[in-house]
Amino acid sequence: MGDSAPPGATRSSTATLTLAVLTAMCLLNFIDRYAPSAVKDLIKADLGLSDEQTGLVFSAFILVYTLACPIFGSLAERGNRPKLIAIGVALWSLATAAAAFADDFATLLLARALVGVGEAAFITISPAMIADLYPPARRNRALTVLNAAVPLGVAVGFTLAGTFGQWWGWRAAFVIVGLPGLVLAVAALLLRDPPRGAFDEASADSRPPPWRGALLGMFTNARWLYATVGYIAITFALGGIGDWFPTFLSRERGFTVAEAGSVAGLSIVVGGLIGTVAGGALADVLAKHWREPYFLVCGLSCIPGLLLAAWAVLFAQGHLAIAITLTAAQVFLWMYNAPVNALTVNALDVGVRARGFGVALVLTHLLGDVPSPPLIGAVSSATGSVAQGIGLALAAVGVAAIVWLVGAARCGRRR
């Protein structure tokens, strides 16, 4: 930040430390979120659940998570953000471990719902904090670092839970991946809350408006709308694929539970990391030549991602061929990850930034990965094929591509 940092801006070393802690939290967030998907069939057998019920386990988490997001967004506009995040991390970590003691469907749903409350605090507040740590020209790179932890966390969640689940059972897996979050909850208490709007234009209104005015501003903001609708579609797709792909591999392609979790996890960590970093870097390059680089990267990357994912599900045979094709698909499917967050941050005024993320997350998950896992489970039960259920998710990738490319064309003309 150096001499160009405005008065009240956070020092570079403090910003780097805060970003590092938030990135570690993001990693753990997605480990705990996707751990149950790796041991879905073990939970099903132990508790006597149906495919629809195992899908609802993920949906219960997402539903409560989305409902809690605007609440934390509102609290974050005025309250101490590191303390709110600390409460959230502690809650989701304890709830993840507590799920190990579930003895029926209802108690498992309750534990996963509490995980959703805790994760809502982190996921709503962290992008707004990063926006206050870095100027607009550096936000995309900072958000790329943060979001690189997403595919890594999903992969580690699949791999650790699948491996520990096969060795010691799904209950032990939940305890092992859950409790380390308590260390990060303590670390959050040591963070400083950066000044709000320090890097935004002086004319920007940093005063939090009433909810009615905030919502009106969001839903008349074309850039925010196109970003959010595309995000809904891709979240429907990736939420459904992430929840069901390990089960698809074990049921229909001859993988063991541990192999399925490891292949799904490895494809995400390799493809997701490459895709997240490449998407963020490509957006910065295109920003020098195109008006809407974030929309372009999000939309165009979905096309090869869709084709490769369809090939992995429908045509690829053999463990190695499936793993390679799936990894290649993940590269393109994750390229949207940093640009869509940078797009959303820059589209919102300082006074509504956290709430704007909260509302976007409500819509994204309520219409995205809340319905997709049980819908895929219903199709799987009706047809006897998980692959046909995953077809719903593949169609949603195409929808995301269309929405984001239309957004690039229409928002570009507005300048």
VOPAGU-2260 file (C-alpha; in pm, 1 decimal, decimal comma):
REM VOPAGU-2260
SITE   aa  ch    i         X         Y         Z
SITE  MET   A    0       0,0       0,0       0,0
SITE  GLY   A    1     295,3     227,9      69,4
SITE  ASP   A    2     262,2     604,2      38,1
SITE  SER   A    3     -42,5     578,0    -187,5
SITE  ALA   A    4    -258,8     432,6      87,8
SITE  PRO   A    5    -530,8     674,0     198,3
SITE  PRO   A    6    -559,9     794,0     558,7
SITE  GLY   A    7    -704,9     525,2     779,8
SITE  ALA   A    8    -602,4     241,9     547,2
SITE  THR   A    9    -467,5     -75,1     702,5
SITE  ARG   A   10     -89,4    -131,1     687,6
SITE  SER   A   11      32,6    -381,9     430,8
SITE  SER   A   12     170,8    -626,6     690,4
SITE  THR   A   13    -156,3    -623,5     883,2
SITE  ALA   A   14    -354,0    -676,5     562,7
SITE  THR   A   15    -134,9    -972,5     468,0
SITE  LEU   A   16    -170,6   -1133,3     811,4
SITE  THR   A   17    -547,6   -1083,2     809,7
SITE  LEU   A   18    -575,9   -1229,8     460,4
SITE  ALA   A   19    -369,9   -1532,5     569,4
SITE  VAL   A   20    -595,9   -1601,6     869,6
SITE  LEU   A   21    -912,3   -1556,3     662,0
SITE  THR   A   22    -773,6   -1791,9     397,0
SITE  ALA   A   23    -705,1   -2058,5     659,9
SITE  MET   A   24   -1063,2   -2017,9     782,4
SITE  CYS   A   25   -1193,2   -2048,8     426,8
SITE  LEU   A   26   -1000,4   -2374,6     390,0
SITE  LEU   A   27   -1152,0   -2518,6     706,5
SITE  ASN   A   28   -1495,2   -2386,2     612,3
SITE  PHE   A   29   -1508,5   -2603,7     302,8
SITE  ILE   A   30   -1343,8   -2904,4     467,7
SITE  ASP   A   31   -1626,8   -2915,3     720,1
SITE  ARG   A   32   -1891,2   -2833,0     460,4
SITE  TYR   A   33   -1814,8   -3122,3     225,4
SITE  ALA   A   34   -1693,5   -3388,9     466,8
SITE  PRO   A   35   -2042,7   -3548,8     490,6
SITE  SER   A   36   -2059,8   -3588,1     110,9
SITE  ALA   A   37   -1754,3   -3816,7     114,2
SITE  VAL   A   38   -1918,3   -4056,0     362,2
SITE  LYS   A   39   -2276,3   -4028,2     236,8
SITE  ASP   A   40   -2327,3   -4403,2     190,8
SITE  LEU   A   41   -2169,7   -4482,0     529,8
SITE  ILE   A   42   -2415,1   -4243,9     699,6
SITE  LYS   A   43   -2700,4   -4386,9     492,1
SITE  ALA   A   44   -2624,6   -4743,6     600,2
SITE  ASP   A   45   -2566,1   -4658,5     966,8
SITE  LEU   A   46   -2878,9   -4444,6    1014,5
SITE  GLY   A   47   -3101,5   -4622,5     761,2
SITE  LEU   A   48   -3157,0   -4321,6     536,4
SITE  SER   A   49   -3282,9   -4291,5     177,9
SITE  ASP   A   50   -3100,1   -4111,3    -104,7
SITE  GLU   A   51   -3339,0   -3817,0     -69,9
SITE  GLN   A   52   -3262,5   -3792,3     300,9
SITE  THR   A   53   -2886,2   -3798,5     244,6
SITE  GLY   A   54   -2933,6   -3515,6      -4,2
SITE  LEU   A   55   -3138,7   -3322,4     249,1
SITE  VAL   A   56   -2848,9   -3335,9     497,4
SITE  PHE   A   57   -2656,0   -3099,8     271,1
SITE  SER   A   58   -2966,8   -2894,2     194,0
SITE  ALA   A   59   -3044,4   -2843,2     565,0
SITE  PHE   A   60   -2699,0   -2697,9     615,9
SITE  ILE   A   61   -2729,6   -2471,8     312,4
SITE  LEU   A   62   -3083,8   -2357,1     396,2
SITE  VAL   A   63   -2995,1   -2240,5     747,5
SITE  TYR   A   64   -2667,2   -2097,8     618,5
SITE  THR   A   65   -2847,7   -1884,0     361,5
SITE  LEU   A   66   -3106,6   -1758,1     609,3
SITE  ALA   A   67   -2830,6   -1656,5     851,6
SITE  CYS   A   68   -2625,2   -1470,1     588,3
SITE  PRO   A   69   -2828,1   -1144,1     577,5
SITE  ILE   A   70   -2843,3   -1141,6     957,9
SITE  PHE   A   71   -2465,9   -1145,7     984,4
SITE  GLY   A   72   -2443,4    -902,7     692,6
SITE  SER   A   73   -2654,3    -653,6     886,3
SITE  LEU   A   74   -2455,5    -703,9    1207,3
SITE  ALA   A   75   -2129,3    -659,6    1017,8
SITE  GLU   A   76   -2223,6    -315,8     886,8
SITE  ARG   A   77   -2183,2    -174,2    1239,5
SITE  GLY   A   78   -2036,3    -443,6    1467,7
SITE  ASN   A   79   -1684,6    -577,2    1524,5
SITE  ARG   A   80   -1627,5    -812,1    1231,3
SITE  PRO   A   81   -1340,4   -1027,3    1368,7
SITE  LYS   A   82   -1544,6   -1105,8    1681,9
SITE  LEU   A   83   -1845,3   -1206,2    1471,0
SITE  ILE   A   84   -1623,0   -1432,7    1262,5
SITE  ALA   A   85   -1470,3   -1587,3    1577,5
SITE  ILE   A   86   -1817,0   -1677,4    1706,3
SITE  GLY   A   87   -1903,9   -1829,5    1370,7
SITE  VAL   A   88   -1588,1   -2040,8    1343,3
SITE  ALA   A   89   -1627,8   -2176,4    1696,4
SITE  LEU   A   90   -1993,3   -2262,6    1636,2
SITE  TRP   A   91   -1944,3   -2445,3    1307,3
SITE  SER   A   92   -1643,2   -2639,9    1441,8
SITE  LEU   A   93   -1828,7   -2761,9    1750,5
SITE  ALA   A   94   -2138,6   -2844,7    1544,8
SITE  THR   A   95   -1933,0   -3047,6    1294,5
SITE  ALA   A   96   -1788,1   -3256,5    1576,2
SITE  ALA   A   97   -2128,1   -3285,9    1745,6
SITE  ALA   A   98   -2277,3   -3447,1    1433,3
SITE  ALA   A   99   -2070,3   -3754,3    1519,7
SITE  PHE   A  100   -2314,4   -3823,1    1804,8
SITE  ALA   A  101   -2628,5   -3814,0    1588,6
SITE  ASP   A  102   -2840,3   -4127,0    1629,7
SITE  ASP   A  103   -3116,0   -4047,9    1378,4
SITE  PHE   A  104   -3201,2   -3827,8    1081,0
SITE  ALA   A  105   -3340,8   -3539,5    1290,4
SITE  THR   A  106   -3035,7   -3498,1    1514,0
SITE  LEU   A  107   -2802,1   -3516,0    1215,0
SITE  LEU   A  108   -3001,9   -3240,6    1043,3
SITE  LEU   A  109   -2988,4   -3025,4    1357,0
SITE  ALA   A  110   -2611,1   -3054,8    1385,2
SITE  ARG   A  111   -2557,2   -2970,2    1018,6
SITE  ALA   A  112   -2798,6   -2676,1    1044,9
SITE  LEU   A  113   -2586,1   -2529,0    1325,5
SITE  VAL   A  114   -2279,9   -2564,1    1102,8
SITE  GLY   A  115   -2466,3   -2342,3     855,9
SITE  VAL   A  116   -2516,8   -2066,9    1114,4
SITE  GLY   A  117   -2146,9   -2056,2    1195,8
SITE  GLU   A  118   -2026,4   -2061,5     836,9
SITE  ALA   A  119   -2265,7   -1780,0     740,9
SITE  ALA   A  120   -2074,9   -1541,9     967,8
SITE  PHE   A  121   -1744,1   -1606,8     794,2
SITE  ILE   A  122   -1857,3   -1622,7     433,0
SITE  THR   A  123   -2064,2   -1302,6     454,9
SITE  ILE   A  124   -1812,5   -1087,4     637,7
SITE  SER   A  125   -1474,0   -1192,7     495,0
SITE  PRO   A  126   -1512,6   -1043,0     141,1
SITE  ALA   A  127   -1622,4    -708,2     285,8
SITE  MET   A  128   -1320,4    -707,8     519,3
SITE  ILE   A  129   -1088,1    -780,5     226,5
SITE  ALA   A  130   -1245,4    -493,0      31,7
SITE  ASP   A  131   -1144,7    -267,0     321,9
SITE  LEU   A  132    -791,2    -408,5     331,6
SITE  TYR   A  133    -703,0    -359,5     -37,1
SITE  PRO   A  134    -769,5     -93,4    -304,3
SITE  PRO   A  135    -995,0    -189,1    -599,7
SITE  ALA   A  136    -701,2    -266,4    -830,3
SITE  ARG   A  137    -569,0    -529,2    -584,6
SITE  ARG   A  138    -895,9    -676,1    -460,6
SITE  ASN   A  139    -923,1    -937,7    -732,9
SITE  ARG   A  140    -578,2   -1072,7    -646,4
SITE  ALA   A  141    -656,0   -1077,4    -274,1
SITE  LEU   A  142    -986,6   -1252,5    -338,4
SITE  THR   A  143    -805,6   -1499,8    -563,9
SITE  VAL   A  144    -584,4   -1595,9    -268,8
SITE  LEU   A  145    -887,9   -1632,0     -41,4
SITE  ASN   A  146   -1088,3   -1832,7    -293,2
SITE  ALA   A  147    -799,9   -2061,6    -380,7
SITE  ALA   A  148    -875,0   -2219,1     -42,3
SITE  VAL   A  149   -1223,5   -2319,1    -160,4
SITE  PRO   A  150   -1127,9   -2606,2    -395,4
SITE  LEU   A  151    -846,9   -2705,3    -160,3
SITE  GLY   A  152   -1092,1   -2724,1     129,0
SITE  VAL   A  153   -1344,4   -2927,2     -70,7
SITE  ALA   A  154   -1068,1   -3165,0    -179,1
SITE  VAL   A  155    -926,4   -3206,0     170,8
SITE  GLY   A  156   -1277,2   -3258,4     306,2
SITE  PHE   A  157   -1345,2   -3534,1      53,5
SITE  THR   A  158   -1005,5   -3696,2     104,8
SITE  LEU   A  159    -981,3   -3682,2     483,9
SITE  ALA   A  160   -1343,2   -3773,1     552,7
SITE  GLY   A  161   -1339,3   -4052,2     294,3
SITE  THR   A  162   -1016,1   -4198,0     428,9
SITE  PHE   A  163   -1097,3   -4162,3     798,7
SITE  GLY   A  164   -1452,8   -4279,7     732,3
SITE  GLN   A  165   -1329,1   -4600,2     574,0
SITE  TRP   A  166   -1070,6   -4657,4     848,8
SITE  TRP   A  167   -1263,0   -4562,6    1162,4
SITE  GLY   A  168   -1618,4   -4480,2    1054,7
SITE  TRP   A  169   -1797,6   -4158,4     961,8
SITE  ARG   A  170   -1840,2   -4046,4    1323,2
SITE  ALA   A  171   -1465,0   -4034,6    1385,8
SITE  ALA   A  172   -1419,3   -3842,0    1060,0
SITE  PHE   A  173   -1653,9   -3566,5    1177,5
SITE  VAL   A  174   -1467,5   -3520,3    1506,7
SITE  ILE   A  175   -1126,2   -3512,9    1337,4
SITE  VAL   A  176   -1217,1   -3247,8    1078,9
SITE  GLY   A  177   -1431,6   -3040,9    1316,8
SITE  LEU   A  178   -1233,9   -2960,1    1627,9
SITE  PRO   A  179    -925,4   -2786,9    1472,2
SITE  GLY   A  180   -1144,2   -2486,0    1394,3
SITE  LEU   A  181   -1137,5   -2381,6    1758,3
SITE  VAL   A  182    -775,1   -2271,8    1712,3
SITE  LEU   A  183    -875,7   -2040,4    1427,8
SITE  ALA   A  184   -1161,3   -1900,4    1636,0
SITE  VAL   A  185    -903,5   -1780,1    1888,6
SITE  ALA   A  186    -688,7   -1638,5    1605,4
SITE  ALA   A  187    -987,7   -1437,5    1479,2
SITE  LEU   A  188   -1012,5   -1259,0    1813,5
SITE  LEU   A  189    -660,2   -1123,5    1761,4
SITE  LEU   A  190    -739,7    -960,9    1425,0
SITE  ARG   A  191    -801,5    -585,7    1388,1
SITE  ASP   A  192   -1117,3    -468,3    1215,2
SITE  PRO   A  193   -1005,4    -252,3     916,8
SITE  PRO   A  194   -1164,1      92,2     864,2
SITE  ARG   A  195   -1471,6      67,9     643,4
SITE  GLY   A  196   -1437,6     226,3     299,6
SITE  ALA   A  197   -1074,8     331,7     343,6
SITE  PHE   A  198    -992,2     257,5     -22,4
SITE  ASP   A  199   -1321,8     364,8    -177,7
SITE  GLU   A  200   -1391,1     699,4    -338,5
SITE  ALA   A  201   -1457,0     981,9     -95,2
SITE  SER   A  202   -1797,9    1036,6    -253,0
SITE  ALA   A  203   -1910,4     682,2    -176,9
SITE  ASP   A  204   -2181,4     675,0      88,8
SITE  SER   A  205   -2045,2     462,2     371,5
SITE  ARG   A  206   -2349,0     506,7     593,1
SITE  PRO   A  207   -2554,4     185,2     614,3
SITE  PRO   A  208   -2896,7     268,6     462,4
SITE  PRO   A  209   -3218,9     106,6     587,6
SITE  TRP   A  210   -3294,0    -239,4     452,7
SITE  ARG   A  211   -3557,5    -108,9     210,9
SITE  GLY   A  212   -3313,7     131,3      47,5
SITE  ALA   A  213   -3036,3    -128,2      45,9
SITE  LEU   A  214   -3253,3    -386,0    -130,1
SITE  LEU   A  215   -3377,1    -129,5    -382,9
SITE  GLY   A  216   -3017,2     -41,7    -464,8
SITE  MET   A  217   -2921,5    -406,3    -512,2
SITE  PHE   A  218   -3213,2    -503,8    -734,5
SITE  THR   A  219   -3170,6    -199,6    -958,9
SITE  ASN   A  220   -2796,6    -270,5    -994,1
SITE  ALA   A  221   -2760,2    -459,3   -1323,8
SITE  ARG   A  222   -2405,4    -572,3   -1254,4
SITE  TRP   A  223   -2501,4    -718,4    -915,8
SITE  LEU   A  224   -2809,5    -887,1   -1063,9
SITE  TYR   A  225   -2630,5   -1059,7   -1352,5
SITE  ALA   A  226   -2348,3   -1167,4   -1121,9
SITE  THR   A  227   -2595,2   -1311,7    -871,0
SITE  VAL   A  228   -2818,7   -1495,1   -1121,9
SITE  GLY   A  229   -2516,1   -1657,9   -1285,0
SITE  TYR   A  230   -2384,4   -1747,3    -942,0
SITE  ILE   A  231   -2716,9   -1915,4    -859,3
SITE  ALA   A  232   -2689,9   -2138,6   -1166,1
SITE  ILE   A  233   -2326,9   -2238,7   -1114,2
SITE  THR   A  234   -2390,7   -2302,8    -743,3
SITE  PHE   A  235   -2683,5   -2530,3    -831,6
SITE  ALA   A  236   -2444,6   -2719,3   -1058,3
SITE  LEU   A  237   -2134,4   -2741,6    -840,4
SITE  GLY   A  238   -2332,0   -2802,7    -520,6
SITE  GLY   A  239   -2509,2   -3099,1    -676,6
SITE  ILE   A  240   -2196,7   -3236,1    -843,7
SITE  GLY   A  241   -1988,7   -3192,0    -528,9
SITE  ASP   A  242   -2243,8   -3368,9    -310,5
SITE  TRP   A  243   -2309,0   -3660,0    -546,5
SITE  PHE   A  244   -1994,3   -3721,6    -752,5
SITE  PRO   A  245   -1814,2   -3940,4    -495,3
SITE  THR   A  246   -2130,7   -4150,2    -466,7
SITE  PHE   A  247   -2152,8   -4169,4    -847,9
SITE  LEU   A  248   -1795,9   -4299,4    -863,1
SITE  SER   A  249   -1849,4   -4563,0    -594,2
SITE  ARG   A  250   -2189,6   -4684,1    -720,3
SITE  GLU   A  251   -2151,1   -4667,8   -1096,5
SITE  ARG   A  252   -1780,0   -4671,7   -1173,0
SITE  GLY   A  253   -1644,6   -4930,8    -929,2
SITE  PHE   A  254   -1450,7   -4703,8    -691,3
SITE  THR   A  255   -1423,1   -4777,7    -320,8
SITE  VAL   A  256   -1547,2   -4508,3     -80,6
SITE  ALA   A  257   -1188,9   -4399,5      -8,7
SITE  GLU   A  258   -1095,0   -4402,9    -379,6
SITE  ALA   A  259   -1404,4   -4202,7    -473,0
SITE  GLY   A  260   -1331,6   -3939,8    -207,9
SITE  SER   A  261    -965,2   -3920,2    -308,2
SITE  VAL   A  262   -1031,9   -3891,6    -684,0
SITE  ALA   A  263   -1306,1   -3633,0    -634,9
SITE  GLY   A  264   -1086,2   -3446,4    -387,5
SITE  LEU   A  265    -771,1   -3461,2    -601,5
SITE  SER   A  266    -956,7   -3337,3    -909,9
SITE  ILE   A  267   -1091,9   -3043,4    -713,7
SITE  VAL   A  268    -766,5   -2948,0    -545,8
SITE  VAL   A  269    -564,3   -2964,1    -869,8
SITE  GLY   A  270    -826,8   -2836,8   -1111,2
SITE  GLY   A  271    -981,4   -2597,2    -861,9
SITE  LEU   A  272    -654,0   -2434,5    -760,0
SITE  ILE   A  273    -537,3   -2398,5   -1118,2
SITE  GLY   A  274    -875,9   -2269,8   -1227,5
SITE  THR   A  275    -914,5   -2020,6    -942,4
SITE  VAL   A  276    -567,6   -1874,2    -990,6
SITE  ALA   A  277    -594,3   -1876,3   -1371,6
SITE  GLY   A  278    -937,7   -1714,5   -1363,4
SITE  GLY   A  279    -819,9   -1435,5   -1136,5
SITE  ALA   A  280    -504,1   -1374,9   -1341,7
SITE  LEU   A  281    -691,6   -1384,1   -1673,8
SITE  ALA   A  282    -946,5   -1132,4   -1544,6
SITE  ASP   A  283    -666,7    -891,3   -1452,8
SITE  VAL   A  284    -514,9    -927,2   -1801,0
SITE  LEU   A  285    -848,3    -878,6   -1976,9
SITE  ALA   A  286    -921,2    -573,7   -1760,8
SITE  LYS   A  287    -662,0    -384,2   -1966,9
SITE  HIS   A  288    -855,2    -444,0   -2288,6
SITE  TRP   A  289   -1220,6    -526,4   -2210,4
SITE  ARG   A  290   -1492,7    -343,5   -2021,5
SITE  GLU   A  291   -1635,5    -645,9   -1840,4
SITE  PRO   A  292   -1344,0    -887,7   -1787,1
SITE  TYR   A  293   -1497,3   -1055,5   -1481,2
SITE  PHE   A  294   -1819,0   -1142,8   -1662,9
SITE  LEU   A  295   -1624,3   -1268,3   -1965,3
SITE  VAL   A  296   -1403,2   -1501,3   -1763,6
SITE  CYS   A  297   -1701,5   -1637,3   -1568,4
SITE  GLY   A  298   -1912,4   -1700,5   -1878,5
SITE  LEU   A  299   -1657,5   -1827,9   -2128,4
SITE  SER   A  300   -1492,4   -2069,5   -1885,5
SITE  CYS   A  301   -1822,8   -2251,7   -1829,4
SITE  ILE   A  302   -1835,4   -2376,9   -2189,4
SITE  PRO   A  303   -1530,1   -2609,8   -2191,4
SITE  GLY   A  304   -1605,0   -2694,2   -1827,9
SITE  LEU   A  305   -1951,2   -2818,9   -1925,0
SITE  LEU   A  306   -1824,3   -3027,8   -2216,9
SITE  LEU   A  307   -1547,9   -3192,9   -2013,0
SITE  ALA   A  308   -1774,3   -3261,5   -1713,6
SITE  ALA   A  309   -2034,9   -3422,3   -1940,5
SITE  TRP   A  310   -1765,9   -3644,0   -2092,3
SITE  ALA   A  311   -1643,9   -3747,9   -1745,3
SITE  VAL   A  312   -1995,6   -3851,4   -1641,7
SITE  LEU   A  313   -2125,7   -4004,3   -1962,2
SITE  PHE   A  314   -1836,3   -4145,7   -2161,9
SITE  ALA   A  315   -1506,5   -4171,8   -1969,8
SITE  GLN   A  316   -1417,7   -4526,8   -1868,0
SITE  GLY   A  317   -1153,9   -4643,2   -1623,1
SITE  HIS   A  318   -1023,6   -4480,6   -1309,3
SITE  LEU   A  319    -741,9   -4285,8   -1477,2
SITE  ALA   A  320    -951,3   -4153,3   -1767,6
SITE  ILE   A  321   -1225,4   -4037,0   -1532,4
SITE  ALA   A  322    -975,1   -3869,2   -1300,0
SITE  ILE   A  323    -799,1   -3682,9   -1584,2
SITE  THR   A  324   -1120,3   -3569,0   -1752,8
SITE  LEU   A  325   -1276,6   -3461,8   -1425,0
SITE  THR   A  326    -965,9   -3264,2   -1328,1
SITE  ALA   A  327    -962,2   -3085,5   -1663,9
SITE  ALA   A  328   -1331,1   -2999,4   -1619,7
SITE  GLN   A  329   -1262,6   -2860,4   -1272,9
SITE  VAL   A  330   -1000,6   -2620,0   -1411,3
SITE  PHE   A  331   -1262,0   -2442,3   -1620,4
SITE  LEU   A  332   -1551,4   -2479,7   -1376,2
SITE  TRP   A  333   -1353,8   -2300,5   -1104,0
SITE  MET   A  334   -1229,0   -2008,1   -1314,6
SITE  TYR   A  335   -1535,2   -1804,8   -1213,5
SITE  ASN   A  336   -1447,1   -1828,9    -844,2
SITE  ALA   A  337   -1240,3   -1514,0    -782,3
SITE  PRO   A  338   -1381,6   -1291,4   -1060,7
SITE  VAL   A  339   -1744,4   -1328,9    -948,9
SITE  ASN   A  340   -1654,1   -1220,8    -596,1
SITE  ALA   A  341   -1449,7    -925,4    -720,1
SITE  LEU   A  342   -1739,4    -833,2    -946,5
SITE  THR   A  343   -1983,4    -838,4    -655,8
SITE  VAL   A  344   -1754,3    -639,6    -424,1
SITE  ASN   A  345   -1695,0    -366,0    -678,8
SITE  ALA   A  346   -2063,8    -345,4    -774,5
SITE  LEU   A  347   -2175,6    -259,4    -419,4
SITE  ASP   A  348   -2139,7      64,4    -221,2
SITE  VAL   A  349   -1951,9      52,7     108,5
SITE  GLY   A  350   -2268,8      96,7     314,0
SITE  VAL   A  351   -2437,4    -215,2     173,6
SITE  ARG   A  352   -2140,9    -434,9      87,8
SITE  ALA   A  353   -2179,6    -697,1     362,5
SITE  ARG   A  354   -2557,8    -704,8     328,9
SITE  GLY   A  355   -2525,5    -726,7     -48,6
SITE  PHE   A  356   -2312,6   -1035,4      -7,5
SITE  GLY   A  357   -2560,1   -1171,6     242,0
SITE  VAL   A  358   -2858,0   -1125,6      10,5
SITE  ALA   A  359   -2665,1   -1265,2    -285,5
SITE  LEU   A  360   -2575,6   -1571,3     -81,1
SITE  VAL   A  361   -2937,5   -1622,1      25,6
SITE  LEU   A  362   -3049,7   -1625,1    -336,2
SITE  THR   A  363   -2748,5   -1820,8    -456,2
SITE  HIS   A  364   -2797,1   -2104,9    -211,8
SITE  LEU   A  365   -3173,1   -2100,2    -167,0
SITE  LEU   A  366   -3217,4   -2138,1    -542,4
SITE  GLY   A  367   -2886,2   -2317,2    -601,3
SITE  ASP   A  368   -2738,6   -2587,5    -381,2
SITE  VAL   A  369   -3035,2   -2616,3    -145,0
SITE  PRO   A  370   -3255,0   -2782,7    -409,7
SITE  SER   A  371   -2989,7   -2950,0    -625,9
SITE  PRO   A  372   -2871,4   -3237,5    -398,3
SITE  PRO   A  373   -3222,1   -3367,1    -315,5
SITE  LEU   A  374   -3333,5   -3319,8    -677,4
SITE  ILE   A  375   -3040,0   -3526,7    -795,9
SITE  GLY   A  376   -3122,6   -3782,2    -525,5
SITE  ALA   A  377   -3484,6   -3795,8    -643,1
SITE  VAL   A  378   -3379,4   -3853,8   -1004,1
SITE  SER   A  379   -3131,4   -4118,2    -886,7
SITE  SER   A  380   -3404,4   -4300,5    -694,8
SITE  ALA   A  381   -3652,7   -4277,4    -984,3
SITE  THR   A  382   -3412,3   -4388,1   -1257,4
SITE  GLY   A  383   -3159,0   -4597,4   -1066,8
SITE  SER   A  384   -2882,6   -4376,8   -1210,2
SITE  VAL   A  385   -2686,2   -4108,0   -1028,3
SITE  ALA   A  386   -2547,6   -4000,5   -1367,3
SITE  GLN   A  387   -2893,7   -3896,4   -1487,7
SITE  GLY   A  388   -2940,4   -3689,0   -1174,6
SITE  ILE   A  389   -2607,3   -3515,3   -1232,0
SITE  GLY   A  390   -2738,4   -3422,3   -1577,3
SITE  LEU   A  391   -2952,3   -3156,6   -1404,7
SITE  ALA   A  392   -2637,1   -2997,9   -1269,0
SITE  LEU   A  393   -2467,8   -3001,6   -1608,9
SITE  ALA   A  394   -2761,0   -2814,6   -1763,6
SITE  ALA   A  395   -2723,8   -2544,6   -1496,8
SITE  VAL   A  396   -2362,2   -2483,3   -1604,3
SITE  GLY   A  397   -2495,4   -2388,0   -1947,6
SITE  VAL   A  398   -2742,9   -2148,2   -1788,7
SITE  ALA   A  399   -2462,2   -1979,4   -1592,3
SITE  ALA   A  400   -2259,3   -1930,3   -1910,7
SITE  ILE   A  401   -2551,2   -1763,7   -2088,0
SITE  VAL   A  402   -2635,8   -1530,1   -1798,7
SITE  TRP   A  403   -2279,2   -1409,7   -1746,4
SITE  LEU   A  404   -2213,9   -1353,7   -2117,4
SITE  VAL   A  405   -2537,2   -1156,3   -2150,9
SITE  GLY   A  406   -2425,2    -957,3   -1845,4
SITE  ALA   A  407   -2092,3    -882,5   -2014,2
SITE  ALA   A  408   -2270,6    -752,9   -2324,3
SITE  ARG   A  409   -2536,1    -545,5   -2150,8
SITE  CYS   A  410   -2332,4    -401,0   -1864,1
SITE  GLY   A  411   -2050,5    -319,2   -2104,8
SITE  ARG   A  412   -2284,0     -97,3   -2306,6
SITE  ARG   A  413   -2380,8      98,6   -1994,9
SITE  ARG   A  414   -2044,6     264,5   -1954,6
